[in-house]
Amino acid sequence: MTSFGKGISGETGSDTPPNTPISSTGRRTLLLTGGLAALAAALPANAQGLGPFPEPPATRMAGPIKPGRGSNLSGRVAVVTGAARGIGRAIAVEYAANGADVVALDIIGPISTSADAPPATRAELDETVSQIRAYGRTGTAIQADIRNIAQMRKIADDVERQHGKIDILVANAAIQAWQPLLHMADSDWDDTIENNLNGTARTIRALAPKMVDKKYGRIIVVSSMQGRQGTKGAAAYSASKWALIGLAKSAALEFGEFGITVNVLIPGLVATPLTLNTPRLQAVMLQTTHQAVAQPSAEAAFRARAKGEALQVGWLQVTDISPMAVFLASDAAAMITGGEFEVTGGDSALSV
């Protein structure tokens, strides 16, 4: 790639070689004093005829350097699914801490008899909203089933009516069941795919039109490292999370013309009700020690897994995940779409 050197860091004369690198001082000057206009003025004589150099509209750029642009969500309205607890709650509350009003959505009830985690409760969803409001933001609790697109479309209308817009959507709601392929019932497979994949697709289909109307939006789909790897005994979950990556990348291609970004947030193993249960701890022990343990303790599983992790933690906390969701929803992420962002504590170093 050609770097242009004339006039960037105080050089004079018109015979600067076209491959002369821009100095560090020059980069800083260029960055702070005019962007492409400064670049055009700095071109060597033999490249002056290449201009003018168009810039994207302001709505399609991350904008100038300023403090907090990767975390400031002031004036934004976010909808977070699966928000009663776990990663969903952490994202919802962290959004409020950074200035957003948040609609916290959860089914708060049974989804599948094969799911390992107990259903979320109304009290848990109310606690999420209480934490949102503690930051001085508007928090709204909505009980809804993401598998029901008519219900989700009504919610989209209601949120728009109340807030005037939907800026951010975090599609987080998911279930996990540990059932081997050779022994699972059809419902074990179908329930996981119907909620995790089809429910996420319906959520996006229901709420994205509100973003299209405003020509702005941030959609964040929560996948999993199990969506980057096979999972013994949890093929349905792994398949659903792999599929979410393809869904998000396709949506990014379709929605980009409307100023909407779509990205995938990929957590590693995180301490939530979805993971801190006997089947998941058994899987951790089998993966790390290659021994089946009938009733592993959480401490034993944490220590066994930590030995093989780059940062030497057995699992992450939900608040380790939420800062990335804030960044992807911010103005600083304006030119990031179709991407996969792993927060894993070290699993990323072992994957391609």
C-alpha positions in Angstrom: 0.0 0.0 0.0 1.4 3.5 -0.9 1.9 5.9 1.9 2.1 9.6 1.1 4.7 11.7 2.8 4.7 15.3 1.6 3.7 18.0 4.0 2.5 15.7 6.8 5.2 16.3 9.4 6.7 19.6 8.3 8.5 18.4 5.1 8.8 21.0 2.3 9.4 20.5 -1.4 7.5 18.7 -4.0 9.8 15.8 -4.6 8.9 13.6 -1.6 9.0 10.0 -2.9 5.5 8.6 -3.1 6.4 5.6 -0.8 7.8 7.7 2.0 6.0 6.6 5.2 4.0 9.2 7.2 5.8 9.8 10.4 4.1 9.3 13.8 3.9 13.0 14.2 2.4 13.2 10.7 -0.2 10.6 11.4 -1.2 12.5 14.5 -1.4 15.8 12.6 -3.4 14.2 9.9 -5.8 12.6 12.4 -6.5 15.7 14.3 -6.5 18.4 11.6 -8.8 17.6 8.7 -8.9 14.0 7.7 -9.1 13.5 4.0 -8.7 17.2 3.3 -5.4 17.2 5.1 -4.4 14.1 3.2 -5.2 15.7 -0.2 -3.1 18.7 0.7 -0.2 16.3 1.6 -0.2 14.4 -1.6 3.0 14.5 -3.7 2.7 16.4 -7.0 2.4 13.3 -9.1 -0.8 12.3 -7.2 -2.6 15.6 -7.1 -4.9 14.7 -9.9 -6.5 11.8 -8.0 -8.9 14.0 -6.1 -11.4 15.1 -5.0 -11.5 12.5 -2.2 -15.1 11.8 -1.1 -16.0 11.1 2.5 -18.9 9.1 3.7 -21.8 11.0 5.2 -21.5 11.7 8.9 -24.0 9.0 9.7 -21.7 6.4 8.2 -18.5 7.3 10.1 -17.3 6.7 13.7 -16.6 10.5 13.8 -13.8 12.4 15.4 -11.9 11.4 18.5 -13.6 12.4 21.7 -13.7 11.0 25.2 -16.2 8.2 25.8 -17.3 7.7 22.3 -17.0 3.9 22.7 -19.2 3.8 25.7 -21.6 6.8 25.6 -25.2 5.6 24.9 -26.9 8.8 26.0 -30.3 9.2 24.3 -30.4 5.6 23.0 -33.2 3.2 23.5 -32.3 -0.5 23.8 -34.3 -3.7 23.8 -32.6 -6.7 25.5 -34.0 -10.2 25.3 -33.4 -12.8 28.0 -32.8 -9.9 30.4 -34.1 -11.4 33.6 -30.7 -12.6 34.7 -27.3 -13.6 33.5 -25.7 -12.0 30.5 -28.9 -10.3 29.4 -29.3 -8.6 32.8 -25.6 -7.5 32.8 -25.9 -5.9 29.3 -29.2 -4.2 30.1 -27.8 -2.7 33.3 -24.5 -1.7 31.7 -26.4 0.0 29.0 -28.3 2.0 31.6 -25.0 2.8 33.3 -23.8 4.4 30.1 -27.0 6.4 29.4 -29.5 4.3 27.6 -33.1 3.6 28.4 -33.7 -0.1 28.4 -36.6 -2.4 27.7 -35.9 -5.7 29.5 -37.7 -8.6 27.9 -37.9 -12.2 29.1 -40.4 -15.1 28.9 -40.0 -15.6 32.7 -41.5 -19.1 32.5 -40.8 -22.6 31.2 -39.6 -23.0 27.6 -38.7 -26.7 27.3 -38.7 -29.7 29.6 -35.2 -30.6 28.3 -33.7 -27.2 29.4 -31.2 -27.6 32.2 -31.6 -24.2 33.9 -34.6 -23.3 35.9 -37.0 -20.8 34.3 -36.4 -17.1 35.0 -38.9 -15.5 37.4 -40.9 -12.3 37.4 -38.9 -11.2 40.5 -35.7 -11.6 38.6 -36.9 -9.5 35.7 -38.2 -6.8 38.1 -34.7 -6.8 39.8 -33.1 -6.1 36.4 -35.4 -3.1 35.9 -34.7 -1.9 39.4 -31.0 -2.0 38.6 -31.6 -0.1 35.4 -33.6 2.6 37.2 -30.9 2.9 39.8 -28.8 4.6 37.1 -31.6 7.2 36.5 -32.7 5.6 33.3 -36.1 4.5 32.2 -36.5 0.7 32.6 -39.4 -1.3 31.3 -40.1 -5.0 32.0 -41.9 -7.0 29.3 -42.9 -10.6 29.5 -42.8 -12.1 26.0 -42.0 -15.2 24.0 -39.4 -14.5 21.2 -40.8 -17.5 19.3 -44.1 -15.6 18.8 -43.5 -13.1 16.0 -46.9 -11.5 16.3 -46.2 -10.8 19.9 -42.8 -9.4 19.1 -44.2 -7.1 16.4 -46.7 -5.7 18.9 -43.9 -5.1 21.4 -41.9 -3.3 18.7 -44.9 -1.0 18.1 -45.4 -0.5 21.8 -41.7 0.4 22.4 -41.8 2.8 19.5 -45.0 4.4 20.8 -43.5 4.9 24.2 -39.9 5.9 23.3 -40.2 7.1 19.7 -37.6 4.7 18.4 -35.6 1.5 18.9 -31.8 2.2 18.6 -30.3 -1.1 19.9 -31.4 -4.7 19.9 -29.6 -7.4 21.9 -30.9 -10.8 20.9 -29.7 -12.8 23.9 -32.4 -15.2 25.0 -31.4 -18.9 24.8 -31.8 -22.3 26.4 -29.4 -25.2 26.6 -30.0 -28.9 27.0 -27.5 -31.7 27.4 -28.9 -34.5 25.3 -26.8 -36.9 23.2 -27.8 -37.1 19.5 -28.4 -40.9 19.7 -30.7 -40.6 22.7 -32.5 -37.3 22.4 -36.2 -36.9 21.7 -37.2 -34.8 18.7 -38.5 -32.2 21.2 -35.0 -31.9 22.7 -33.7 -30.8 19.3 -36.7 -28.9 18.2 -37.1 -26.8 21.4 -33.5 -25.6 21.3 -33.6 -24.7 17.6 -37.0 -23.1 17.9 -36.0 -20.8 20.7 -32.3 -20.0 20.1 -32.3 -19.8 16.3 -35.9 -19.3 15.1 -36.8 -17.0 18.1 -33.7 -14.8 17.4 -34.6 -14.6 13.7 -38.2 -13.6 14.6 -36.9 -11.0 17.1 -34.8 -9.4 14.4 -37.6 -9.6 11.8 -40.0 -7.9 14.3 -37.8 -5.1 15.6 -35.5 -4.3 12.7 -38.2 -2.5 10.6 -38.3 0.2 13.3 -34.5 0.8 12.8 -35.0 0.8 9.0 -37.5 3.5 9.3 -35.0 5.7 11.3 -32.0 4.7 9.1 -30.1 3.8 12.2 -29.6 0.7 14.4 -27.3 -1.6 16.3 -28.2 -5.3 16.5 -26.1 -7.5 18.6 -26.7 -11.3 18.5 -25.3 -13.3 21.4 -23.8 -16.6 20.3 -21.3 -18.7 22.2 -17.9 -20.3 21.8 -20.0 -23.5 21.5 -21.1 -21.9 18.2 -17.4 -22.0 17.1 -16.8 -25.5 18.3 -18.5 -28.9 18.5 -20.0 -29.8 21.8 -20.3 -33.4 22.9 -23.7 -34.0 24.3 -25.1 -30.6 23.3 -25.3 -30.7 19.6 -28.6 -28.8 19.4 -27.2 -25.9 21.4 -24.0 -25.8 19.4 -25.8 -26.0 16.1 -28.1 -23.2 17.1 -25.2 -20.9 18.1 -23.3 -21.7 14.9 -26.4 -20.8 12.9 -26.7 -17.4 14.7 -23.4 -16.4 13.3 -24.7 -17.0 9.7 -27.9 -15.2 10.5 -26.1 -12.2 11.8 -23.7 -11.9 8.9 -26.6 -12.2 6.4 -28.6 -9.6 8.3 -25.5 -7.3 8.2 -25.4 -7.6 4.4 -29.2 -6.8 4.1 -29.4 -4.0 6.7 -26.2 -2.1 5.9 -27.9 0.2 3.4 -30.2 1.4 6.2 -27.3 2.4 8.5 -27.9 -0.7 10.7 -24.9 -2.7 12.0 -25.3 -6.3 13.0 -22.6 -8.1 15.0 -22.1 -11.3 17.0 -21.0 -11.3 20.6 -19.4 -14.6 21.5 -18.9 -15.3 25.2 -16.8 -18.1 26.5 -18.0 -20.1 29.5 -19.7 -17.6 31.8 -21.1 -18.2 35.3 -24.9 -18.1 34.7 -27.8 -20.4 35.6 -27.4 -21.8 32.0 -23.9 -23.1 32.9 -23.7 -23.6 36.7 -25.6 -26.8 36.8 -24.6 -30.5 37.1 -24.7 -31.4 33.4 -22.5 -28.4 32.5 -20.1 -29.0 35.3 -19.9 -32.7 34.3 -19.0 -31.6 30.7 -16.3 -29.3 32.1 -14.7 -32.1 34.1 -14.9 -34.5 31.1 -13.3 -31.9 28.8 -10.5 -30.9 31.1 -9.7 -34.1 33.0 -10.9 -36.7 30.6 -12.7 -38.3 33.5 -16.4 -38.7 34.1 -17.4 -37.2 37.5 -20.9 -37.8 38.6 -21.3 -34.9 41.0 -18.5 -32.4 40.4 -18.4 -29.3 42.7 -18.3 -25.9 41.2 -14.9 -25.3 42.8 -13.4 -28.5 41.3 -14.7 -27.6 37.8 -13.4 -24.1 38.1 -9.9 -25.1 39.1 -9.7 -27.9 36.5 -10.7 -25.6 33.7 -8.6 -22.7 34.9 -5.4 -24.8 34.4 -5.9 -24.7 30.6 -7.0 -21.1 30.2 -4.7 -18.3 29.1 -5.9 -16.0 31.9 -6.3 -18.9 34.3 -9.9 -18.5 35.2 -12.4 -21.3 35.1 -15.2 -19.1 33.8 -16.0 -15.5 33.3 -18.5 -13.3 35.0 -21.5 -11.7 33.2 -20.0 -8.3 33.7 -16.9 -9.4 31.7 -19.2 -9.7 28.7 -21.3 -6.6 28.9 -18.7 -3.9 28.1 -18.2 -5.4 24.6 -22.0 -5.1 24.1 -21.7 -1.4 25.0 -18.9 -0.7 22.6 -20.8 -2.5 19.7 -23.8 -0.3 20.4 -21.8 2.9 20.5 -21.1 5.5 17.9 -17.5 4.3 17.8 -18.6 1.0 16.3 -20.3 2.8 13.3 -18.1 0.9 10.8 -18.2 -2.5 12.4 -20.7 -4.9 11.0 -20.9 -8.6 10.3 -18.1 -9.2 12.8 -17.6 -11.8 15.6 -16.3 -10.5 18.9 -15.1 -13.1 21.4 -14.9 -12.5 25.1 -13.6 -15.8 26.4 -10.8 -15.4 28.9 -8.5 -17.4 26.6 -10.6 -19.8 24.5 -10.1 -17.5 21.6 -6.4 -18.4 21.6 -7.3 -22.0 20.9 -9.7 -21.5 18.1 -9.2 -20.5 14.4 
